[in-house]
Amino acid sequence: MNKKIRGAKKKVLDGITFDSHLEAACYRELKSAGIEFEYNSNTYEIFPGVRLNKVNFIESKVKNRGYHQYFNKKGEKLKLTAVKYTPDFVIKSIDDTPIFIETKGRANDVYPYKRRMFFKKLEDDNTVKEAYFFEPRTVEQIKESIEQIKLILNVNRDNSPT
């Protein structure tokens, strides 16, 4: 399990519980800008689960000075569960170019790895021609990101077939 983000306090706005005040601020700014978006709605599998067949996971027991091999309750070797990532906000442009916003005050220990794995997934996805990923850390950066997103949306709107 990921470590809890230090200092993040939940915030309820329009009946939605946000994980932080920064997420709620992003929600407010996106709504104010008239940009259509989805919040926490798309979860991506960035690493598939796999049953260990070749790898034996053995951990030393410090107190007993022995070793312990891990199996599940059925006596089968362990299965690594899938790793998933849910961006805070997803915006789709007219040509289906995804725009992601991940608000980050302080990242936990796992997030930088998940972000890299997510980028790799996007790079490998043949249906994604281009994607944008914004990672604002302050309200001011959220506002700057939204201005950039407006430009992207206008460019896509101008280039769309009529």
TILO-56274 format. One line per 2 residues: for each residue x, y, z of C-alpha. Coordinates in steps of 0.05 Angstrom, whole numbers, plus 5000, padded with zeros to 4 digits. Each point is the difference from the previous one (the first is absolute). Layout:
BEGIN
X/Y/Z  ... .
//
This chain:
BEGIN
5000/5000/5000  5024/5070/4985 .
5022/5043/5057  4950/5053/5018 .
5015/5068/4972  5023/5044/5057 .
4958/5062/5012  4944/4982/4951 .
4931/5013/5028  4937/4977/4967 .
4953/5054/4973  4927/4992/4980 .
4975/5044/4943  4936/4991/4960 .
4989/4934/5036  5067/4973/4976 .
5053/4980/5051  5069/5021/4976 .
5064/4971/5029  5029/5070/5009 .
4984/5074/4998  5044/5005/4938 .
4956/4949/4963  4938/5040/5021 .
5033/5064/4975  5015/4967/4933 .
4928/4977/4995  4975/5071/5014 .
5048/5031/4949  4981/4949/4945 .
4926/5012/5012  5011/5076/5000 .
5037/4994/4934  4943/4961/4969 .
5044/4940/4984  4966/4932/4998 .
5038/4949/5042  4993/4936/5040 .
5026/4993/5071  5031/4935/5024 .
4960/4962/4948  5054/4965/4958 .
5043/4947/5032  5057/4971/4959 .
5036/4935/5011  5073/5018/4994 .
5029/4933/5020  4962/4935/4992 .
4994/4951/5057  5041/4937/4993 .
5006/4935/5037  5071/4984/5020 .
5020/4934/4970  5075/5006/4994 .
5012/5047/5059  4998/4973/5070 .
4991/5056/5051  5038/4982/5062 .
5007/5047/5059  5047/4991/5058 .
4970/4996/5069  5043/5044/5044 .
4975/4974/5068  5000/4926/4982 .
5061/5006/4956  4965/4958/4948 .
4968/5012/4933  4928/5001/4977 .
4975/4989/4929  4935/5035/4983 .
4939/4966/4970  4927/5022/4996 .
4946/4967/5043  4991/4944/4948 .
5074/4982/5004  5014/5031/4932 .
5059/5046/4986  4986/5073/5008 .
4966/5043/4949  5022/5072/4990 .
4938/5042/4995  4991/5049/4944 .
5024/5071/5010  4947/5052/4982 .
5001/5075/4992  4942/5049/5002 .
5016/5072/4977  4962/5054/5037 .
4969/5032/4939  4993/4979/4927 .
4979/5046/4944  4987/4976/4929 .
5011/5047/4942  4960/4998/4937 .
5049/4952/4967  5001/4955/5063 .
5069/5024/5021  5000/4986/5075 .
5020/5055/5047  5017/4978/5071 .
5006/5043/5062  5032/4971/5062 .
5000/5050/5057  5059/4988/5046 .
5017/5036/5063  5049/4949/5027 .
5007/4935/4963  5002/4935/5039 .
5056/4949/4991  4965/4960/4945 .
4973/5055/4956  5064/5015/4959 .
5003/4927/4979  4926/4996/4983 .
5007/5064/4958  5057/4969/4960 .
4961/4935/4990  4939/5041/4977 .
5042/5038/4950  5027/4934/4973 .
4929/4974/4993  4980/5062/4961 .
5061/4993/4955  4984/4927/4986 .
4925/5013/4987  4991/5002/4924 .
4932/5034/5008  5032/5061/5034 .
5032/5045/4948  5018/5055/5050 .
4986/5014/5073  5012/5057/5049 .
5016/4992/5073  4997/5059/5048 .
5025/4996/5071  4984/5065/5036 .
5023/5007/5072  4968/5066/5018 .
4935/5037/4983  5041/5049/4957 .
5028/4941/4961  4929/4972/4992 .
4979/5066/4968  5061/5000/4954 .
4985/4927/4981  4928/5018/4983 .
5023/5056/4955  5045/4951/4963 .
4943/4950/4996  4955/5053/4969 .
5052/5011/4946  5004/4926/4987 .
4925/4993/4996  4995/5060/4953 .
5054/4973/4954  4964/4933/4997 .
4934/5035/4987  5030/5041/4943 .
5031/4938/4969  4939/4955/5006 .
4963/4980/4936  4933/5036/4990 .
//
